[in-house]
Amino acid sequence: MLMSYVCVMSTAAVELLPNIYRVLIKDLSEQKILVRPGRSYRRKYDNKARYKGKGIYVLPAKVLEKERAVA
């Protein structure tokens, strides 16, 4: 999909590029992210918040099985 946008954007007029870019971003945001197959090891921050410094913590981005079933 992305390569088709590259072809369109490379041949389009400069005035059309912002609109094409907006459509590209919208299409990319609607794509379903598949679960990475074959990942069997746990990562360091899979289930706990990550300390970023100065009292700031970032929540884990991993989607748990129970959350995935709801969506």
C-alpha positions as CSV (number, residue, x, y, z in Angstrom):
1,M,0.0,0.0,0.0
2,L,2.7,2.4,0.9
3,M,4.6,1.9,-2.3
4,S,1.5,2.8,-4.3
5,Y,1.4,6.2,-2.5
6,V,5.1,6.7,-3.3
7,C,4.3,6.3,-7.0
8,V,1.3,8.6,-6.9
9,M,3.2,11.3,-4.9
10,S,6.2,11.2,-7.1
11,T,4.1,11.9,-10.2
12,A,1.5,14.3,-8.6
13,A,1.5,18.0,-8.9
14,V,3.0,19.9,-5.9
15,E,-0.4,21.4,-5.0
16,L,-2.0,17.9,-4.6
17,L,0.7,16.5,-2.2
18,P,-0.8,17.8,1.1
19,N,-4.1,16.2,0.3
20,I,-2.5,12.9,-0.8
21,Y,-0.4,12.9,2.4
22,R,-3.5,13.4,4.5
23,V,-5.2,10.4,2.8
24,L,-2.0,8.3,3.3
25,I,-1.9,9.1,7.0
26,K,-5.6,8.3,7.4
27,D,-5.2,5.0,5.5
28,L,-2.1,4.0,7.6
29,S,-4.0,4.8,10.8
30,E,-6.8,2.5,9.8
31,Q,-4.5,-0.5,9.2
32,K,-4.8,-3.3,11.7
33,I,-1.5,-4.1,13.5
34,L,-1.0,-7.8,13.6
35,V,0.5,-9.6,16.6
36,R,4.2,-10.4,16.0
37,P,4.4,-14.1,15.5
38,G,7.0,-16.2,17.2
39,R,7.8,-13.8,20.1
40,S,8.1,-16.1,23.1
41,Y,10.5,-14.1,25.3
42,R,9.4,-11.4,27.8
43,R,10.9,-8.0,27.5
44,K,12.1,-5.9,30.4
45,Y,9.2,-3.4,30.5
46,D,6.4,-5.6,29.2
47,N,4.2,-5.2,32.3
48,K,5.5,-2.3,34.3
49,A,5.9,1.4,33.8
50,R,9.2,2.7,32.5
51,Y,11.0,5.6,34.3
52,K,11.9,8.4,31.9
53,G,13.5,10.7,34.5
54,K,12.4,13.8,36.5
55,G,9.5,11.8,38.0
56,I,7.9,10.9,34.7
57,Y,6.8,7.3,34.0
58,V,5.5,5.9,30.7
59,L,2.9,3.1,30.8
60,P,3.7,-0.1,28.9
61,A,2.5,-0.3,25.3
62,K,2.0,-4.0,25.3
63,V,-1.6,-5.1,24.9
64,L,-2.5,-7.9,27.3
65,E,-4.6,-10.9,26.2
66,K,-7.6,-9.8,28.3
67,E,-7.5,-6.3,26.8
68,R,-7.2,-7.8,23.3
69,A,-10.4,-9.9,23.8
70,V,-12.4,-6.7,24.7
71,A,-11.3,-4.9,21.5
